[in-house]
């Protein structure tokens, strides 16, 4: 109970960092707006947008439009709902932490974005725009932040919750979507470079905070790897016998009070009996006799004891 309450308190404390994130993003937006020129751009930003706008063409317009669609509100909401339902319905065990991480990242990023755009009123680039102008501020880019929260969140799940050899290429492709969306938004005249950087920062902070709340310290269902003395060890497979050998049946532990079945004659091995060593021979005194009498080696073969004559006193 104490461990669970401590974990819940830690998650609440980490979740409170969302307020710090919102304050940080708003402060950056106000700073950028104050330092920007009359056209709302920092030094050099206006030139980048104008160069991109000067190289527009039918193919580039179609590609940039397709990338913008990947990160607009209907697409982000639809892909997020599809992935959340897939995480809850397709696996044998429902992936609630992963589903909360993905859905929470998209929702928190959007909430911070709307709050910041309410406080920061930065104008958009002064170039012909290929999309309609939304009522929100130019800082930060909502398309870029939503793309990082969604596709970056999917990349995090692919890297941390799968073991496929294709997880690195898949995560790399997913992580390329947010910067590609940012380039397309500048190409279409909708954002400055600092707006794109602000969207990337907002999405990154969201993934860090929500990931610490939903994923940190949680193991994937079905992961039985041995970690730090916990978990389940994989069962040992019996050794394969060499050619010409007979596989031995597994040993079963003896049960107290149960009769032991007799072994088969082939498996019964007769232990070798050690031959006892002969007793040591008694040491004889000088002259072949001892105080206890003559030794066995001094006796004649006939079996009679030798006659010992003592000299008269």
PyMOL commands that set and color helices and strands:
alter all, ss='L'
color gray80, all
select helices_A, chain A and resi 2-15+17-35+45-54+58-70+73-89+96-119+142-161+167-187+193-214+296-298
alter helices_A, ss='H'
color red, helices_A
select strands_A, chain A and resi 289-290+293-294
alter strands_A, ss='S'
color yellow, strands_A
deselect
rebuild
show_as cartoon
